[in-house]
């Protein structure tokens, strides 16, 4: 699985080419809905999922610690 | 946090629960007049103080309560108000304070003592109050002692309040290509305390098209353990069923017959020691990489490495073993329907509390890909693969399509989430079918 993920990352990185997007071209990328992290309000839902599910982490939430869960 | 925004978000997931949250973003303007002596204008990382107030209401239903061994009422209600204040300390630095409380009532944790307030358990406060007259009250109560994993108990453990406060300090470099962060936090609830601290570093390059980050976090946690009432009482009474709470209470076998407490087949917990190591520490390293692909697309990949040490089970959770005889307190005629919500008056005595290895190493790996379709639509995708050395594997994926309308004043966030996991190596399902079959013969 790690190998597959690494390959996907390499492919995506390659697709990005060497051309950097200029600041003035980032209007769409900077849209609040394009953030590569969850909104603050999602923290509650993530917290409930940590209690109910075995897996946690890699989502901005806790991966152990802070509560008697997971 | 850079955006001044005021928005309301309502998230409704009909599958298992309802969560309603409101974000109220307030910006409190401070004088930001620029000195005329400065030759160049340097934009602040955060221009003004920002205050976010978030509130969550959550409710759930379920029939697999872990406190009662995987069978029983999981009804839970939680309200969590949270306040987040971000303060610009200077042009480059921001201090963020995040404080919240979570107040909940829980049917499953109420059944830490399923025999209600007069039940077997006695917490530390009650221990101090133990007097002869209390023993008399218990004897009067004992004749009608019943409990059920399906009935919410009125004991003290039916509710709790979790309180937390966290501080995060961030410093950005002159060109905003380097960001250092440090954080410290504390959380407490009735049976658990946590002290957390950490530090991180983020580097942006390639004209801020590429970002890498690393963060380390430590949680020094401790249990103030509370145990299933029958186990606690059994040890308190010197492992003698003729003493303490059990003195005047009938214990039933699988067939509903009252057992002879001095006989050879009696209920007794598998182990007579409880938690000796009350610590539960977590050490985590978070790695992330993100890349802008073009004007409309970007992705990120991230990985956590988490090592946990200490008491990793939950001392409130009962365990029943299929190769150990079952014993009950309550109405004998209800034993045959123990696993059914129709059971309102019989409770199975635990064989043990949850015991798990004292170390665990977890690795979740995640990825996000976001695509800007047009001014009305965006596509947000997420995938996570999780594995650990307890044999658990899980897949999580989600898809969200924010839809803007009314010229971007409102956004609807329909989303779909899929989660799948296998059981850890130390888990087994309690099968009650065999019990029912025995009783039907």
Boltz contact constraints between the chains, C-beta under 6 A:
constraints:
  - contact:
      token1: [A, 1]
      token2: [B, 385]
      max_distance: 6.0
  - contact:
      token1: [A, 5]
      token2: [B, 365]
      max_distance: 6.0
  - contact:
      token1: [A, 9]
      token2: [B, 301]
      max_distance: 6.0
  - contact:
      token1: [A, 12]
      token2: [B, 299]
      max_distance: 6.0
  - contact:
      token1: [A, 16]
      token2: [B, 291]
      max_distance: 6.0
  - contact:
      token1: [A, 16]
      token2: [B, 293]
      max_distance: 6.0
  - contact:
      token1: [A, 20]
      token2: [B, 206]
      max_distance: 6.0
  - contact:
      token1: [A, 20]
      token2: [B, 207]
      max_distance: 6.0
  - contact:
      token1: [A, 20]
      token2: [B, 209]
      max_distance: 6.0
  - contact:
      token1: [A, 21]
      token2: [B, 209]
      max_distance: 6.0
  - contact:
      token1: [A, 21]
      token2: [B, 292]
      max_distance: 6.0
  - contact:
      token1: [A, 21]
      token2: [B, 295]
      max_distance: 6.0
  - contact:
      token1: [A, 25]
      token2: [B, 295]
      max_distance: 6.0
  - contact:
      token1: [A, 28]
      token2: [B, 295]
      max_distance: 6.0
  - contact:
      token1: [A, 28]
      token2: [B, 296]
      max_distance: 6.0
  - contact:
      token1: [A, 28]
      token2: [B, 372]
      max_distance: 6.0
  - contact:
      token1: [A, 29]
      token2: [B, 292]
      max_distance: 6.0
  - contact:
      token1: [A, 29]
      token2: [B, 298]
      max_distance: 6.0
  - contact:
      token1: [A, 32]
      token2: [B, 3]
      max_distance: 6.0
  - contact:
      token1: [A, 33]
      token2: [B, 378]
      max_distance: 6.0
  - contact:
      token1: [A, 33]
      token2: [B, 402]
      max_distance: 6.0
  - contact:
      token1: [A, 34]
      token2: [B, 370]
      max_distance: 6.0
  - contact:
      token1: [A, 34]
      token2: [B, 372]
      max_distance: 6.0
  - contact:
      token1: [A, 36]
      token2: [B, 290]
      max_distance: 6.0
  - contact:
      token1: [A, 36]
      token2: [B, 300]
      max_distance: 6.0
  - contact:
      token1: [A, 36]
      token2: [B, 368]
      max_distance: 6.0
  - contact:
      token1: [A, 41]
      token2: [B, 9]
      max_distance: 6.0
  - contact:
      token1: [A, 41]
      token2: [B, 21]
      max_distance: 6.0
  - contact:
      token1: [A, 41]
      token2: [B, 23]
      max_distance: 6.0
  - contact:
      token1: [A, 41]
      token2: [B, 54]
      max_distance: 6.0
  - contact:
      token1: [A, 44]
      token2: [B, 19]
      max_distance: 6.0
  - contact:
      token1: [A, 44]
      token2: [B, 21]
      max_distance: 6.0
  - contact:
      token1: [A, 44]
      token2: [B, 56]
      max_distance: 6.0
  - contact:
      token1: [A, 45]
      token2: [B, 19]
      max_distance: 6.0
  - contact:
      token1: [A, 48]
      token2: [B, 58]
      max_distance: 6.0
  - contact:
      token1: [A, 53]
      token2: [B, 419]
      max_distance: 6.0
  - contact:
      token1: [A, 54]
      token2: [B, 392]
      max_distance: 6.0
  - contact:
      token1: [A, 54]
      token2: [B, 421]
      max_distance: 6.0
  - contact:
      token1: [A, 55]
      token2: [B, 386]
      max_distance: 6.0
  - contact:
      token1: [A, 55]
      token2: [B, 394]
      max_distance: 6.0
  - contact:
      token1: [A, 55]
      token2: [B, 421]
      max_distance: 6.0
  - contact:
      token1: [A, 57]
      token2: [B, 304]
      max_distance: 6.0
  - contact:
      token1: [A, 57]
      token2: [B, 364]
      max_distance: 6.0
  - contact:
      token1: [A, 58]
      token2: [B, 302]
      max_distance: 6.0
  - contact:
      token1: [A, 58]
      token2: [B, 304]
      max_distance: 6.0
  - contact:
      token1: [A, 58]
      token2: [B, 364]
      max_distance: 6.0
  - contact:
      token1: [A, 58]
      token2: [B, 366]
      max_distance: 6.0
  - contact:
      token1: [A, 58]
      token2: [B, 384]
      max_distance: 6.0
  - contact:
      token1: [A, 63]
      token2: [B, 284]
      max_distance: 6.0
  - contact:
      token1: [A, 63]
      token2: [B, 304]
      max_distance: 6.0
  - contact:
      token1: [A, 63]
      token2: [B, 306]
      max_distance: 6.0
  - contact:
      token1: [A, 64]
      token2: [B, 282]
      max_distance: 6.0
  - contact:
      token1: [A, 64]
      token2: [B, 306]
      max_distance: 6.0
  - contact:
      token1: [A, 64]
      token2: [B, 308]
      max_distance: 6.0
  - contact:
      token1: [A, 65]
      token2: [B, 196]
      max_distance: 6.0
  - contact:
      token1: [A, 65]
      token2: [B, 219]
      max_distance: 6.0
  - contact:
      token1: [A, 65]
      token2: [B, 221]
      max_distance: 6.0
  - contact:
      token1: [A, 65]
      token2: [B, 282]
      max_distance: 6.0
  - contact:
      token1: [A, 66]
      token2: [B, 187]
      max_distance: 6.0
  - contact:
      token1: [A, 66]
      token2: [B, 194]
      max_distance: 6.0
  - contact:
      token1: [A, 66]
      token2: [B, 219]
      max_distance: 6.0
  - contact:
      token1: [A, 68]
      token2: [B, 192]
      max_distance: 6.0
